[in-house]
Amino acid sequence: MSKMAKNKVLSDSFALTLVKLLTIAVSIVSTMVLSRQLDLINYGTYSTGNLLINTATSLSALGLLDAVNYYYNGQSKENRRKYIDTVFTLVILMGAVAGIIILVFGGYIQSYFHNPLLTSILIYVAFRPLLANIGLGMQNLQVSIGKANIVAIRNSIISFSKLAVVIVAAYITHDITTIFICMLLVEAVSLGFYYNVLYKNSVRIQPLKFDPTLISKILGYCIPMGVYIQTNALSRDLDKYVIGFFESTDKLAVYTNASTKLPFDVVSGPLLMVLIPILTRCINSGEYENGLKLFKSNIKVGYTITFIIGAVVIALSKPAMLFLYGEKYLAGRTVFEIYVLVDMINFISFSIVLGAKGKTKILMLISSAALVVNLGINYVFYSIWGLAGPAYATVLVVFITNCTLLHISAKVFGTTIFKLFDWMHVGKLLAELLFIAIIIRKVSLLFEQIGVHYFITLSTLGLIGVCVGVLANFKEIKQALGQLDEINSSI
């Protein structure tokens, strides 16, 4: 086996990680620009539009994006085409239905958020979920055929295009409608790029040639997975809907920025994208020993990197918020810190094992229960703690849900949740991070007192903290990554 083939996992993951870093940088710059150039009302309207897009995208996906990977890697070459064509037919149908619903119920949406400015953007919001899901399905397909580098290139282009749109809207048109129009066009153009790459690699997507006899089988897998994804999406955004109903648009703007998902999965996310097809093949072929090793190694890489970055960000929460959003968003600092904990808890995708095993009904039941609990305690916690209440509810529900998923995933491999972790390393890591965070927080307060600019505080202390954390755990990270590549080369 060639060295290139042997290092396929790491090379593909490295390419996707570089692009994710680029995407992060672009996202940060975009957020900084819009937070400073838009007033709270307009930014709140922009945030509400994105909230609707995110929710509708997850709801209309119906588990079909996971089905692309599941059926492409779990079927013979002869059957792949029929399954993929049928899956994409359903993706298009569900996306169209979601767009129509947003338009038909636009008046109710506007009334719910008490924001008449939504009327002008709903037409451009409605069909973004359709384009997004087609693109994500094609992206999963490209990773499955070994074209992760092409995905990386495409995502780089999209990132720069979106940044250009934000700059034009913020400094030239001063109108958020411009953003939604241009984002719609960017998504449409990117689909053409993806389709061309797949076509050149002899992967034809022909939705009109779907097989009606496969629909019930596909939905049998997808609906439970879809309910899991949908309820997760609603659970994740439920707090924003609560804030949007009870609070003003400007308060929603503050909460939305403070609760924005931060890219702590900069390493584990791209790594996971490459590993999902491999893990699926391991489980489908009965190679549970290799599958368990993959899962444990991914867990170790995930929590190590995520905890290091998260601890440093919590320690530097004030300069981080000033850098990202500006002083007018500091009212949401508590929410910001709580959501850093949420991102730390979500250090990997906890559903990958059950999804690969086809146990989507279990995922559906767990996520449905989590949604019901979250709905109840969101309102209770809001009445107790106000703006920060729904954030407390989210972190509690996410922790319990992820522990449950890990416990059941461990059973798939015939082990226990406690054996999935290197507990000596976890304890050592947490002790190190507590020490680093305390020192960084104290130094940052000293810097603030003597008038050091928040950017210097954030960049200097943040870099030092992350580097110290990574260097202290470099051996463990290297060993885990090495095992991932070793397993990939042996299957």
Secondary structure as GFF3:
##gff-version 3
##sequence-region A 1 491
A	DSSP	alpha_helix	3	6	.	.	.	ID=ss1
A	DSSP	alpha_helix	8	37	.	.	.	ID=ss2
A	DSSP	alpha_helix	40	61	.	.	.	ID=ss3
A	DSSP	alpha_helix	64	74	.	.	.	ID=ss4
A	DSSP	alpha_helix	77	104	.	.	.	ID=ss5
A	DSSP	alpha_helix	106	113	.	.	.	ID=ss6
A	DSSP	three_ten_helix	116	120	.	.	.	ID=ss7
A	DSSP	alpha_helix	122	125	.	.	.	ID=ss8
A	DSSP	alpha_helix	128	144	.	.	.	ID=ss9
A	DSSP	alpha_helix	148	168	.	.	.	ID=ss10
A	DSSP	pi_helix	169	173	.	.	.	ID=ss11
A	DSSP	alpha_helix	176	200	.	.	.	ID=ss12
A	DSSP	three_ten_helix	207	209	.	.	.	ID=ss13
A	DSSP	three_ten_helix	212	214	.	.	.	ID=ss14
A	DSSP	alpha_helix	215	246	.	.	.	ID=ss15
A	DSSP	alpha_helix	249	258	.	.	.	ID=ss16
A	DSSP	alpha_helix	268	284	.	.	.	ID=ss17
A	DSSP	alpha_helix	288	315	.	.	.	ID=ss18
A	DSSP	alpha_helix	317	324	.	.	.	ID=ss19
A	DSSP	three_ten_helix	327	332	.	.	.	ID=ss20
A	DSSP	alpha_helix	333	345	.	.	.	ID=ss21
A	DSSP	alpha_helix	352	357	.	.	.	ID=ss22
A	DSSP	alpha_helix	360	385	.	.	.	ID=ss23
A	DSSP	three_ten_helix	386	388	.	.	.	ID=ss24
A	DSSP	alpha_helix	389	412	.	.	.	ID=ss25
A	DSSP	three_ten_helix	417	420	.	.	.	ID=ss26
A	DSSP	alpha_helix	423	449	.	.	.	ID=ss27
A	DSSP	alpha_helix	454	472	.	.	.	ID=ss28
A	DSSP	alpha_helix	474	490	.	.	.	ID=ss29
###
